[in-house]
């Protein structure tokens, strides 16, 4: 059985939007986890007055 598929401009735009949104979501999640990780190992400053 032969399957035919047609992608119009709207379908292509939807696919591109999903990919860009996924990449942006991964970038934000990585940034949040990176800050948590570095905050755990960062030295704390001591106030010397």
mmCIF file as Biopython writes it, N, C-alpha, C and O atoms, coordinates in Angstrom:
data_model
#
loop_
_atom_site.group_PDB
_atom_site.id
_atom_site.type_symbol
_atom_site.label_atom_id
_atom_site.label_alt_id
_atom_site.label_comp_id
_atom_site.label_asym_id
_atom_site.label_entity_id
_atom_site.label_seq_id
_atom_site.pdbx_PDB_ins_code
_atom_site.Cartn_x
_atom_site.Cartn_y
_atom_site.Cartn_z
_atom_site.occupancy
_atom_site.B_iso_or_equiv
_atom_site.auth_seq_id
_atom_site.auth_asym_id
_atom_site.pdbx_PDB_model_num
ATOM 1   N N  . UNK A ? 1  ? 0.834  -1.167 0.000  1.0 0.0 1  A 1 
ATOM 2   C CA . UNK A ? 1  ? 0.000  0.000  0.000  1.0 0.0 1  A 1 
ATOM 3   C C  . UNK A ? 1  ? 0.891  1.247  0.000  1.0 0.0 1  A 1 
ATOM 4   O O  . UNK A ? 1  ? 1.852  1.332  0.765  1.0 0.0 1  A 1 
ATOM 5   N N  . UNK A ? 2  ? 0.569  2.191  -0.846 1.0 0.0 2  A 1 
ATOM 6   C CA . UNK A ? 2  ? 1.364  3.402  -0.973 1.0 0.0 2  A 1 
ATOM 7   C C  . UNK A ? 2  ? 0.724  4.530  -0.151 1.0 0.0 2  A 1 
ATOM 8   O O  . UNK A ? 2  ? -0.479 4.774  -0.236 1.0 0.0 2  A 1 
ATOM 9   N N  . UNK A ? 3  ? 1.558  5.208  0.645  1.0 0.0 3  A 1 
ATOM 10  C CA . UNK A ? 3  ? 1.079  6.323  1.462  1.0 0.0 3  A 1 
ATOM 11  C C  . UNK A ? 3  ? 1.594  7.620  0.863  1.0 0.0 3  A 1 
ATOM 12  O O  . UNK A ? 3  ? 2.777  7.743  0.545  1.0 0.0 3  A 1 
ATOM 13  N N  . UNK A ? 4  ? 0.724  8.557  0.715  1.0 0.0 4  A 1 
ATOM 14  C CA . UNK A ? 4  ? 1.098  9.866  0.207  1.0 0.0 4  A 1 
ATOM 15  C C  . UNK A ? 4  ? 0.910  10.894 1.320  1.0 0.0 4  A 1 
ATOM 16  O O  . UNK A ? 4  ? -0.075 10.851 2.057  1.0 0.0 4  A 1 
ATOM 17  N N  . UNK A ? 5  ? 1.851  11.805 1.432  1.0 0.0 5  A 1 
ATOM 18  C CA . UNK A ? 5  ? 1.762  12.845 2.450  1.0 0.0 5  A 1 
ATOM 19  C C  . UNK A ? 5  ? 2.022  14.189 1.797  1.0 0.0 5  A 1 
ATOM 20  O O  . UNK A ? 5  ? 2.854  14.312 0.898  1.0 0.0 5  A 1 
ATOM 21  N N  . UNK A ? 6  ? 1.305  15.178 2.258  1.0 0.0 6  A 1 
ATOM 22  C CA . UNK A ? 6  ? 1.466  16.520 1.720  1.0 0.0 6  A 1 
ATOM 23  C C  . UNK A ? 6  ? 1.723  17.463 2.884  1.0 0.0 6  A 1 
ATOM 24  O O  . UNK A ? 6  ? 0.934  17.523 3.828  1.0 0.0 6  A 1 
ATOM 25  N N  . UNK A ? 7  ? 2.811  18.190 2.818  1.0 0.0 7  A 1 
ATOM 26  C CA . UNK A ? 7  ? 3.129  19.185 3.832  1.0 0.0 7  A 1 
ATOM 27  C C  . UNK A ? 7  ? 3.004  20.563 3.203  1.0 0.0 7  A 1 
ATOM 28  O O  . UNK A ? 7  ? 3.765  20.918 2.302  1.0 0.0 7  A 1 
ATOM 29  N N  . UNK A ? 8  ? 2.051  21.327 3.676  1.0 0.0 8  A 1 
ATOM 30  C CA . UNK A ? 8  ? 1.925  22.685 3.168  1.0 0.0 8  A 1 
ATOM 31  C C  . UNK A ? 8  ? 2.730  23.632 4.058  1.0 0.0 8  A 1 
ATOM 32  O O  . UNK A ? 8  ? 3.406  23.191 4.987  1.0 0.0 8  A 1 
ATOM 33  N N  . UNK A ? 9  ? 2.658  24.905 3.778  1.0 0.0 9  A 1 
ATOM 34  C CA . UNK A ? 9  ? 3.444  25.890 4.531  1.0 0.0 9  A 1 
ATOM 35  C C  . UNK A ? 9  ? 3.049  25.917 6.004  1.0 0.0 9  A 1 
ATOM 36  O O  . UNK A ? 9  ? 3.902  26.107 6.870  1.0 0.0 9  A 1 
ATOM 37  N N  . UNK A ? 10 ? 1.780  25.731 6.289  1.0 0.0 10 A 1 
ATOM 38  C CA . UNK A ? 10 ? 1.327  25.723 7.681  1.0 0.0 10 A 1 
ATOM 39  C C  . UNK A ? 10 ? 1.899  24.556 8.463  1.0 0.0 10 A 1 
ATOM 40  O O  . UNK A ? 10 ? 2.279  24.713 9.623  1.0 0.0 10 A 1 
ATOM 41  N N  . UNK A ? 11 ? 1.965  23.394 7.844  1.0 0.0 11 A 1 
ATOM 42  C CA . UNK A ? 11 ? 2.536  22.219 8.515  1.0 0.0 11 A 1 
ATOM 43  C C  . UNK A ? 11 ? 4.024  22.406 8.754  1.0 0.0 11 A 1 
ATOM 44  O O  . UNK A ? 11 ? 4.533  22.081 9.827  1.0 0.0 11 A 1 
ATOM 45  N N  . UNK A ? 12 ? 4.714  22.924 7.766  1.0 0.0 12 A 1 
ATOM 46  C CA . UNK A ? 12 ? 6.146  23.174 7.920  1.0 0.0 12 A 1 
ATOM 47  C C  . UNK A ? 12 ? 6.419  24.191 9.010  1.0 0.0 12 A 1 
ATOM 48  O O  . UNK A ? 12 ? 7.363  24.041 9.786  1.0 0.0 12 A 1 
ATOM 49  N N  . UNK A ? 13 ? 5.595  25.227 9.069  1.0 0.0 13 A 1 
ATOM 50  C CA . UNK A ? 13 ? 5.743  26.247 10.098 1.0 0.0 13 A 1 
ATOM 51  C C  . UNK A ? 13 ? 5.505  25.663 11.482 1.0 0.0 13 A 1 
ATOM 52  O O  . UNK A ? 13 ? 6.200  26.016 12.434 1.0 0.0 13 A 1 
ATOM 53  N N  . UNK A ? 14 ? 4.536  24.779 11.598 1.0 0.0 14 A 1 
ATOM 54  C CA . UNK A ? 14 ? 4.240  24.137 12.875 1.0 0.0 14 A 1 
ATOM 55  C C  . UNK A ? 14 ? 5.411  23.269 13.334 1.0 0.0 14 A 1 
ATOM 56  O O  . UNK A ? 14 ? 5.756  23.263 14.515 1.0 0.0 14 A 1 
ATOM 57  N N  . UNK A ? 15 ? 6.009  22.549 12.418 1.0 0.0 15 A 1 
ATOM 58  C CA . UNK A ? 15 ? 7.153  21.699 12.754 1.0 0.0 15 A 1 
ATOM 59  C C  . UNK A ? 15 ? 8.340  22.547 13.193 1.0 0.0 15 A 1 
ATOM 60  O O  . UNK A ? 15 ? 8.998  22.230 14.184 1.0 0.0 15 A 1 
ATOM 61  N N  . UNK A ? 16 ? 8.616  23.622 12.463 1.0 0.0 16 A 1 
ATOM 62  C CA . UNK A ? 16 ? 9.731  24.513 12.822 1.0 0.0 16 A 1 
ATOM 63  C C  . UNK A ? 16 ? 9.480  25.141 14.187 1.0 0.0 16 A 1 
ATOM 64  O O  . UNK A ? 16 ? 10.399 25.229 15.002 1.0 0.0 16 A 1 
ATOM 65  N N  . UNK A ? 17 ? 8.264  25.573 14.446 1.0 0.0 17 A 1 
ATOM 66  C CA . UNK A ? 17 ? 7.920  26.187 15.718 1.0 0.0 17 A 1 
ATOM 67  C C  . UNK A ? 17 ? 8.097  25.191 16.866 1.0 0.0 17 A 1 
ATOM 68  O O  . UNK A ? 17 ? 8.589  25.564 17.931 1.0 0.0 17 A 1 
ATOM 69  N N  . UNK A ? 18 ? 7.710  23.948 16.668 1.0 0.0 18 A 1 
ATOM 70  C CA . UNK A ? 18 ? 7.868  22.927 17.703 1.0 0.0 18 A 1 
ATOM 71  C C  . UNK A ? 18 ? 9.340  22.662 17.991 1.0 0.0 18 A 1 
ATOM 72  O O  . UNK A ? 18 ? 9.724  22.502 19.150 1.0 0.0 18 A 1 
ATOM 73  N N  . UNK A ? 19 ? 10.162 22.616 16.957 1.0 0.0 19 A 1 
ATOM 74  C CA . UNK A ? 19 ? 11.596 22.372 17.149 1.0 0.0 19 A 1 
ATOM 75  C C  . UNK A ? 19 ? 12.243 23.541 17.881 1.0 0.0 19 A 1 
ATOM 76  O O  . UNK A ? 19 ? 13.010 23.334 18.822 1.0 0.0 19 A 1 
ATOM 77  N N  . UNK A ? 20 ? 11.941 24.766 17.459 1.0 0.0 20 A 1 
ATOM 78  C CA . UNK A ? 20 ? 12.522 25.953 18.100 1.0 0.0 20 A 1 
ATOM 79  C C  . UNK A ? 20 ? 12.056 26.051 19.553 1.0 0.0 20 A 1 
ATOM 80  O O  . UNK A ? 20 ? 12.852 26.379 20.432 1.0 0.0 20 A 1 
ATOM 81  N N  . UNK A ? 21 ? 10.795 25.776 19.813 1.0 0.0 21 A 1 
ATOM 82  C CA . UNK A ? 21 ? 10.286 25.796 21.180 1.0 0.0 21 A 1 
ATOM 83  C C  . UNK A ? 21 ? 10.938 24.737 22.050 1.0 0.0 21 A 1 
ATOM 84  O O  . UNK A ? 21 ? 11.234 24.987 23.219 1.0 0.0 21 A 1 
ATOM 85  N N  . UNK A ? 22 ? 11.161 23.567 21.496 1.0 0.0 22 A 1 
ATOM 86  C CA . UNK A ? 22 ? 11.837 22.511 22.246 1.0 0.0 22 A 1 
ATOM 87  C C  . UNK A ? 22 ? 13.266 22.872 22.591 1.0 0.0 22 A 1 
ATOM 88  O O  . UNK A ? 22 ? 13.724 22.625 23.707 1.0 0.0 22 A 1 
ATOM 89  N N  . UNK A ? 23 ? 13.972 23.458 21.637 1.0 0.0 23 A 1 
ATOM 90  C CA . UNK A ? 23 ? 15.354 23.884 21.883 1.0 0.0 23 A 1 
ATOM 91  C C  . UNK A ? 23 ? 15.384 24.980 22.945 1.0 0.0 23 A 1 
ATOM 92  O O  . UNK A ? 23 ? 16.243 24.960 23.827 1.0 0.0 23 A 1 
ATOM 93  N N  . UNK A ? 24 ? 14.460 25.933 22.871 1.0 0.0 24 A 1 
ATOM 94  C CA . UNK A ? 24 ? 14.403 27.007 23.864 1.0 0.0 24 A 1 
ATOM 95  C C  . UNK A ? 24 ? 14.086 26.448 25.254 1.0 0.0 24 A 1 
ATOM 96  O O  . UNK A ? 24 ? 14.665 26.892 26.245 1.0 0.0 24 A 1 
ATOM 97  N N  . UNK A ? 25 ? 13.185 25.494 25.330 1.0 0.0 25 A 1 
ATOM 98  C CA . UNK A ? 25 ? 12.853 24.878 26.610 1.0 0.0 25 A 1 
ATOM 99  C C  . UNK A ? 25 ? 14.027 24.138 27.225 1.0 0.0 25 A 1 
ATOM 100 O O  . UNK A ? 25 ? 14.262 24.227 28.430 1.0 0.0 25 A 1 
ATOM 101 N N  . UNK A ? 26 ? 14.754 23.415 26.408 1.0 0.0 26 A 1 
ATOM 102 C CA . UNK A ? 26 ? 15.941 22.702 26.901 1.0 0.0 26 A 1 
ATOM 103 C C  . UNK A ? 26 ? 17.000 23.697 27.367 1.0 0.0 26 A 1 
ATOM 104 O O  . UNK A ? 26 ? 17.669 23.459 28.373 1.0 0.0 26 A 1 
ATOM 105 N N  . UNK A ? 27 ? 17.160 24.805 26.649 1.0 0.0 27 A 1 
ATOM 106 C CA . UNK A ? 27 ? 18.149 25.814 27.031 1.0 0.0 27 A 1 
ATOM 107 C C  . UNK A ? 27 ? 17.804 26.444 28.377 1.0 0.0 27 A 1 
ATOM 108 O O  . UNK A ? 27 ? 18.690 26.642 29.208 1.0 0.0 27 A 1 
ATOM 109 N N  . UNK A ? 28 ? 16.546 26.758 28.601 1.0 0.0 28 A 1 
ATOM 110 C CA . UNK A ? 28 ? 16.133 27.354 29.878 1.0 0.0 28 A 1 
ATOM 111 C C  . UNK A ? 28 ? 16.305 26.355 31.015 1.0 0.0 28 A 1 
ATOM 112 O O  . UNK A ? 28 ? 16.785 26.721 32.088 1.0 0.0 28 A 1 
ATOM 113 N N  . UNK A ? 29 ? 15.926 25.115 30.801 1.0 0.0 29 A 1 
ATOM 114 C CA . UNK A ? 29 ? 16.083 24.096 31.837 1.0 0.0 29 A 1 
ATOM 115 C C  . UNK A ? 29 ? 17.555 23.882 32.170 1.0 0.0 29 A 1 
ATOM 116 O O  . UNK A ? 29 ? 17.910 23.746 33.341 1.0 0.0 29 A 1 
ATOM 117 N N  . UNK A ? 30 ? 18.416 23.852 31.156 1.0 0.0 30 A 1 
ATOM 118 C CA . UNK A ? 30 ? 19.850 23.676 31.391 1.0 0.0 30 A 1 
ATOM 119 C C  . UNK A ? 30 ? 20.416 24.852 32.174 1.0 0.0 30 A 1 
ATOM 120 O O  . UNK A ? 30 ? 21.261 24.666 33.050 1.0 0.0 30 A 1 
ATOM 121 N N  . UNK A ? 31 ? 19.962 26.049 31.867 1.0 0.0 31 A 1 
ATOM 122 C CA . UNK A ? 31 ? 20.443 27.235 32.578 1.0 0.0 31 A 1 
ATOM 123 C C  . UNK A ? 31 ? 20.061 27.174 34.052 1.0 0.0 31 A 1 
ATOM 124 O O  . UNK A ? 31 ? 20.878 27.489 34.917 1.0 0.0 31 A 1 
ATOM 125 N N  . UNK A ? 32 ? 18.828 26.771 34.344 1.0 0.0 32 A 1 
ATOM 126 C CA . UNK A ? 32 ? 18.392 26.684 35.734 1.0 0.0 32 A 1 
ATOM 127 C C  . UNK A ? 32 ? 19.184 25.627 36.502 1.0 0.0 32 A 1 
ATOM 128 O O  . UNK A ? 32 ? 19.643 25.885 37.615 1.0 0.0 32 A 1 
ATOM 129 N N  . UNK A ? 33 ? 19.344 24.453 35.921 1.0 0.0 33 A 1 
ATOM 130 C CA . UNK A ? 33 ? 20.087 23.403 36.608 1.0 0.0 33 A 1 
ATOM 131 C C  . UNK A ? 33 ? 21.564 23.755 36.740 1.0 0.0 33 A 1 
ATOM 132 O O  . UNK A ? 33 ? 22.192 23.380 37.730 1.0 0.0 33 A 1 
ATOM 133 N N  . UNK A ? 34 ? 22.134 24.465 35.771 1.0 0.0 34 A 1 
ATOM 134 C CA . UNK A ? 34 ? 23.534 24.876 35.846 1.0 0.0 34 A 1 
ATOM 135 C C  . UNK A ? 34 ? 23.733 25.845 37.002 1.0 0.0 34 A 1 
ATOM 136 O O  . UNK A ? 34 ? 24.720 25.749 37.731 1.0 0.0 34 A 1 
ATOM 137 N N  . UNK A ? 35 ? 22.798 26.780 37.175 1.0 0.0 35 A 1 
ATOM 138 C CA . UNK A ? 35 ? 22.913 27.735 38.289 1.0 0.0 35 A 1 
ATOM 139 C C  . UNK A ? 35 ? 22.806 27.018 39.631 1.0 0.0 35 A 1 
ATOM 140 O O  . UNK A ? 35 ? 23.535 27.346 40.568 1.0 0.0 35 A 1 
ATOM 141 N N  . UNK A ? 36 ? 21.913 26.054 39.731 1.0 0.0 36 A 1 
ATOM 142 C CA . UNK A ? 36 ? 21.801 25.296 40.983 1.0 0.0 36 A 1 
ATOM 143 C C  . UNK A ? 36 ? 23.082 24.524 41.269 1.0 0.0 36 A 1 
ATOM 144 O O  . UNK A ? 36 ? 23.542 24.476 42.410 1.0 0.0 36 A 1 
ATOM 145 N N  . UNK A ? 37 ? 23.650 23.928 40.247 1.0 0.0 37 A 1 
ATOM 146 C CA . UNK A ? 37 ? 24.866 23.142 40.419 1.0 0.0 37 A 1 
ATOM 147 C C  . UNK A ? 37 ? 26.040 24.021 40.818 1.0 0.0 37 A 1 
ATOM 148 O O  . UNK A ? 37 ? 26.789 23.671 41.730 1.0 0.0 37 A 1 
ATOM 149 N N  . UNK A ? 38 ? 26.214 25.154 40.150 1.0 0.0 38 A 1 
ATOM 150 C CA . UNK A ? 38 ? 27.339 26.031 40.476 1.0 0.0 38 A 1 
ATOM 151 C C  . UNK A ? 38 ? 27.144 26.711 41.822 1.0 0.0 38 A 1 
ATOM 152 O O  . UNK A ? 38 ? 28.127 26.979 42.513 1.0 0.0 38 A 1 
ATOM 153 N N  . UNK A ? 39 ? 25.908 26.999 42.216 1.0 0.0 39 A 1 
ATOM 154 C CA . UNK A ? 39 ? 25.658 27.619 43.515 1.0 0.0 39 A 1 
ATOM 155 C C  . UNK A ? 39 ? 26.024 26.661 44.646 1.0 0.0 39 A 1 
ATOM 156 O O  . UNK A ? 39 ? 26.426 27.097 45.725 1.0 0.0 39 A 1 
ATOM 157 N N  . UNK A ? 40 ? 25.889 25.390 44.407 1.0 0.0 40 A 1 
ATOM 158 C CA . UNK A ? 40 ? 26.207 24.404 45.429 1.0 0.0 40 A 1 
ATOM 159 C C  . UNK A ? 40 ? 27.715 24.344 45.704 1.0 0.0 40 A 1 
ATOM 160 O O  . UNK A ? 40 ? 28.129 24.085 46.834 1.0 0.0 40 A 1 
ATOM 161 N N  . UNK A ? 41 ? 28.531 24.582 44.679 1.0 0.0 41 A 1 
ATOM 162 C CA . UNK A ? 41 ? 29.978 24.459 44.829 1.0 0.0 41 A 1 
ATOM 163 C C  . UNK A ? 41 ? 30.696 25.797 44.912 1.0 0.0 41 A 1 
ATOM 164 O O  . UNK A ? 41 ? 31.918 25.830 45.057 1.0 0.0 41 A 1 
ATOM 165 N N  . UNK A ? 42 ? 29.972 26.885 44.824 1.0 0.0 42 A 1 
ATOM 166 C CA . UNK A ? 42 ? 30.589 28.208 44.885 1.0 0.0 42 A 1 
ATOM 167 C C  . UNK A ? 42 ? 30.948 28.539 46.327 1.0 0.0 42 A 1 
ATOM 168 O O  . UNK A ? 42 ? 30.207 28.224 47.258 1.0 0.0 42 A 1 
ATOM 169 N N  . UNK A ? 43 ? 32.103 29.182 46.491 1.0 0.0 43 A 1 
ATOM 170 C CA . UNK A ? 43 ? 32.494 29.594 47.826 1.0 0.0 43 A 1 
ATOM 171 C C  . UNK A ? 43 ? 31.638 30.764 48.268 1.0 0.0 43 A 1 
ATOM 172 O O  . UNK A ? 43 ? 31.233 31.604 47.464 1.0 0.0 43 A 1 
ATOM 173 N N  . UNK A ? 44 ? 31.375 30.800 49.548 1.0 0.0 44 A 1 
ATOM 174 C CA . UNK A ? 44 ? 30.606 31.915 50.083 1.0 0.0 44 A 1 
ATOM 175 C C  . UNK A ? 44 ? 31.577 32.959 50.608 1.0 0.0 44 A 1 
ATOM 176 O O  . UNK A ? 44 ? 32.577 32.636 51.248 1.0 0.0 44 A 1 
ATOM 177 N N  . UNK A ? 45 ? 31.265 34.208 50.326 1.0 0.0 45 A 1 
ATOM 178 C CA . UNK A ? 45 ? 32.133 35.295 50.778 1.0 0.0 45 A 1 
ATOM 179 C C  . UNK A ? 45 ? 31.931 35.528 52.269 1.0 0.0 45 A 1 
ATOM 180 O O  . UNK A ? 45 ? 30.826 35.397 52.796 1.0 0.0 45 A 1 
ATOM 181 N N  . UNK A ? 46 ? 33.011 35.872 52.922 1.0 0.0 46 A 1 
ATOM 182 C CA . UNK A ? 46 ? 32.929 36.229 54.333 1.0 0.0 46 A 1 
ATOM 183 C C  . UNK A ? 46 ? 33.142 37.725 54.442 1.0 0.0 46 A 1 
ATOM 184 O O  . UNK A ? 46 ? 34.013 38.286 53.776 1.0 0.0 46 A 1 
ATOM 185 N N  . UNK A ? 47 ? 32.356 38.363 55.272 1.0 0.0 47 A 1 
ATOM 186 C CA . UNK A ? 47 ? 32.486 39.810 55.459 1.0 0.0 47 A 1 
ATOM 187 C C  . UNK A ? 47 ? 33.578 40.085 56.481 1.0 0.0 47 A 1 
ATOM 188 O O  . UNK A ? 47 ? 33.496 39.652 57.630 1.0 0.0 47 A 1 
ATOM 189 N N  . UNK A ? 48 ? 34.587 40.802 56.052 1.0 0.0 48 A 1 
ATOM 190 C CA . UNK A ? 48 ? 35.666 41.199 56.959 1.0 0.0 48 A 1 
ATOM 191 C C  . UNK A ? 48 ? 35.655 42.719 57.043 1.0 0.0 48 A 1 
ATOM 192 O O  . UNK A ? 48 ? 36.147 43.414 56.153 1.0 0.0 48 A 1 
ATOM 193 N N  . UNK A ? 49 ? 35.093 43.208 58.116 1.0 0.0 49 A 1 
ATOM 194 C CA . UNK A ? 49 ? 34.985 44.660 58.274 1.0 0.0 49 A 1 
ATOM 195 C C  . UNK A ? 49 ? 36.046 45.170 59.206 1.0 0.0 49 A 1 
ATOM 196 O O  . UNK A ? 49 ? 36.115 46.372 59.464 1.0 0.0 49 A 1 
#
